[in-house]
Amino acid sequence: MPFDLDDETIAASRIADASALVGKGFAWRRSGQVGDGAALKGHYRLTELRPGLVLHSSDTTELVDLETRIEQRPGVTFYLFLQGAVDAAIDGSPIIPAGEGDGGTVRAAVMARTRPTVFTRRSRRGEHLRKVNVTISHEWLADCGLADPLRAPRVAEFCRTHLARHGWRPSNSMIAIGEQILRPPSYEPALQRLYLESRALELVAEGFGQLGARRACWAIGHVGSRDLHRMRRIEECLREFANPTLDEIAAATGTSVSTLQRLFQAVHGMSAFDYIRRRNLTRARRAIEHEGLSVAEAAHLAGYRSAANFSTAFKRHFGVSPRSVR
């Protein structure tokens, strides 16, 4: 049963009912009770869009100090936190480690569970949390071909690694997807469900696209706040300048090229070259799909002097030619 609650207040018992979509044994402990067991105020949605594809979005304020616990089924969950502090863990492993930002930092993460796990969360009265979660089952992954190590090697390896985790700073497009899920158009119910499913799938695709090539970084995911601050400056530089060199990025951000390489490996699990190449190819593909750029124009946008070389790199990365996505 879908839950789409936009009440003045939401009781903990309603949250317990909704939680049956993602697990069992939901339990809560609260203090400072308000009214008849009220726990949240705002908009709370938890619905299964398709078998094995569950969307959870929340734009709520905590009315009490609350501790919740639930036994989750195996699956993969994408977390997008747009606002608010997050004190949550799966079998004791934090979803967002302390070093990845405070309540004012927009952040994203994906975690895989190959067996039942215990999810716990602590929240405090007065906290305002805006988030979007998308959970997919291993059956859904198999139906989509994403569990096949030959067709999707990185995704398949990540999803079969228990408690594998990857965290990153979401792109502007991913933030926009989250906002669209939190504030969908006023379509009739069937169309709105289709709209939400399309946005949930975009979030899944972008999230899986963030996975690095090195399995070790998935499980570790702990990066110091200083390095994260440096990486934010570097990513801002990449947004401001078209195809800068590593020397130019290092000069603009006050770092060395060797430090850049270390930061990209620690935060994104790949070299600076691979990250920038993937970013430029993704930007070029969006420009082809949404702005109608020619292959030659997209090649220039991605920093390639040769359209042929761009087409080769594009097909190697996406599995299709740039002309096929126009």
N, C-alpha and C positions, 0 to 999 in steps of 0.2 A: 504494500500500500504506500503511495507517495505521500510525503508530508511537505506542504508548502504553507508555512505558518507566518502570518504577518499580523500577529496579535499585539496588543499593547504589552502583554506579558506572556511568557511561555513557561509552563510548569515543567519541572524536572521529569515528571511522569510522562509528559508528551515526548520529551527527548528520549526517554527509555523505550517508548513504543517505537519511535522512528529508528532507533539503533538496530532493530532486528534485521534491517537490510544489509548491515555490514558485519554483524557478529552476534554474540549471545552473552548472557550473564551480565548485562549492563548494571552497574551499581554506582551510587553516588553518595557523597557525604557533604552536607552543606552547613553553613553557619549564618547567623544573621538573617533568618528567614523573613521573607516579605510576602504578605498575603497568604494565599492558599498554595504554598509550595512553589511560588514563582521563582524562576532561576534566571531567565533572560528577558530582554526587551528588544524587539526589533524583528528582523526578517530571517527565517530559518527554513532552508529547503533541503530535503534529503529524498532522492527519488532514483529508482532504477530506470534509466532511459532505454536500455536494451538488456536482455539477459547477459549478465556479466559486466555491465557498464553502469556504475553508480555515480551520481553527482551529488555532492554536498556543498552547499554555499550558505554563508552566514554573514549577516551584517547586524551584529547584536551588541548590546551592552550587558555586562554581568550585573545582576542584582544582588548576588550574594557571593561569598567565598565558596568555591565549589571544587570538589575533587571527584573525578569520574574515572571509571575503569570498565573495560569491556574486552572480551576475548574475541579477537579478530580472526576471520577466516584467511587462508592463504590468498595472496593476490599482490598487486602492485598499486601503490597509491601515489598520486602526484599532489603536492601541496603548494599552493600559491597564497602567501600571506601578504595582503595589501596594507594592512594596518593592525597594530596591536602586538603585545608581547605574547610569546608562545612558550609555555612550559609543558611540553608533552614528550613522551618517550614510548618506544615499542620494545618490550622486554628489557627495559632499562637503557636502551640506546636513544639519545635525544634526536628528535626530528630536525630541530634547528639548534646546533650547539651554541653555547654562549658567545663564542668568538665570531659568529656569523652575523652579528648585528643585534640591535635592540628593537623595541616596539615601534620605532620610527623608520625602520629599514624595510623596504620591500624585498622579499626574498622567496626563493622557490626551492623545492627539494623533491626527490622521488626515492621511495624505499620499496624494496621487494621482500615478500614473505613467502617462504616455501612451505611453511607449516603454521598451525595456529599460534598466535602470539597474544600478549597482553598489552593493550594500549592504555596508558594512564595520562591524565592531564590535570593540572592545577590552574585555577583561574581566581582572580581577585575581584571583589566588588568594585564596580565603577569602570573596569576595563572595557574598552570598545575594540572589538575584533571584527575585521573584515577579511574573509578568507574564501577560497574555493578549493575543494578537494575532488579529485576524480579517481575512483578505484576501479581497476579492471581485474577480472579473474584470469587464472591461468588457462581456462577453457576458451575464454574470449581471445587471449593471445594466440592460442593454437589455431583457432578458426581464422584469424587474420594472417597467419603465416609468420607471426613475430616470434614464435617459439622455435622456429626452424633455424638451427645454427648455420645452415648453408645460405638461407635467404636473408637472415638478419642476425649476423654473428654477434655483434655488440649487444643488441637488445636481448637476444636469447641467453647469452652468458650472464648478463646482469640479472635477468629475471629468475635464473635458476641458482643464484647466489643468495642464501638466506641472510636477511638484514643488510644486503647491499644498499648503499645510500650514495646519492650524488646531490650536492647542493650547489646553487649558483644564483647569481643576481639576474632576475628575469629581464628580458628585453622589453622595449616599449610595446611591441606587438603582443607579447604574452600578457603584459599588464592590461592592455586594451581588451584582450579576450576575457580576463577576469572581470573587468568592469561590465562587459556586455552580459556575462552570466549573472552578475549581481543585479543588473538593471536591464532585463530583457524587454523587447518591445511588447506592447499590449496586444499580442495576437490571441486568437482563439486557442483553447488548450492544446489541440493536436498540433497546430503550427508552432506554438511556443515550445512544445516538447521537441519538435524537429529542430528548431533554432538552437535550443540548449544542447542537443546532441551534437550538432555541427560544431559548436564552440568547444564542447568537451573534447571532441576528437582533435581539434586544432591544438588544444593544450597538450594532449597526449603526444601528438606528433612533434611539437616543439620540445617537449620535455625529453623524449627519447633522443631527439637530435642533439641534445646537450651531452649525452654520454661520451666520456673520453675513452680512449683506447686502452688505458691501463687499469686493470681490475683493482689494483691496490688502492688507487685513489677513491674508488667507490666505497670501500669499507672504512677508510680512514675519515675523510671528509672534515677533518679538524684543521682549520687554518686560522692563524692569529689575527686579531683585529687590525694590527698594523699592516699586515700584508693585504688584508681585504680593503683597507682604506687606500693603499697604493693601487690595487687593481681597479678600484672604482675610478681613480684619476686616469688610469691608462685607458679604460673603456670609454670614459668621457672624451679623451683625446681621439680615440678611433671614430667616435661619432662626429667630431668637429672637423676632422681632416679627411680628405679623400685619398685613400691608399698611401698612408705615410710609411716610410721605411722604419725599421727597428731603431736606427740611429736617431731619426726624427722624433719617434715616440719617446725614446730615452731622454733626449734633450728637453722635450716639452714637459716631461713629468719629473725631471730631476733624478733619474735612475740610470743605471748602466744597462747595457744590452744583456749582460750575464744575469743581472737581477731580473730583467724582464722575462728571460727564459725560465728562471726558477719560479717566478710568480705564476706564469701561465701553466706550468706543469703542476704546481701545488693547487691552484684554484680550479683550473679547468681540465687537468689531466691530459694535457697535450702541449706540444711546443707552440711558441708564439706564431711561427709560420703557419702551422696547421690551423690554429684558431682563426687567424686573419683570413686565410684562404677559404675556410668554411664559411666565415661570416660574409665575405665578399660574394661567394657563390650564392649564398642564400639571399642576399640583398638583390643580386642580379636576377635570380629566379622570380622574386616577388615583383620586380620591375617589369619583367617580361609578361607575367601573368596579369598584373593589375594595372600597368601603365602602358602596355602595348609596345614596349621597346623592341627594336630589332635585335637580332643576335649580335650584330656588330656593335650596336649601342650598348647592349648589356655587357659585352666583352670589355669595352672601354670603362664602363662603370665598375667592373670587377678588377680592373687594373691589368688586363691582358692586352698586349699589343696585337696579338694574332687572334682573330675570331676562331680559327681552326684549333688553336691550342686551348682557347676557352671552351669550345664545344667538347673537346676531349676530356678536359678536367670536369666539366659539368656532368657529362654522362658517367664518368667514373664515380663521381660523388652521389648523384641522384638516381643513377640507373636508367635514365631517359635522356634524350637529346634536348637541347634548349628549344628547338623548333617545335617539339611535340607538346610543350607546355603553353604555347601561345594561344 
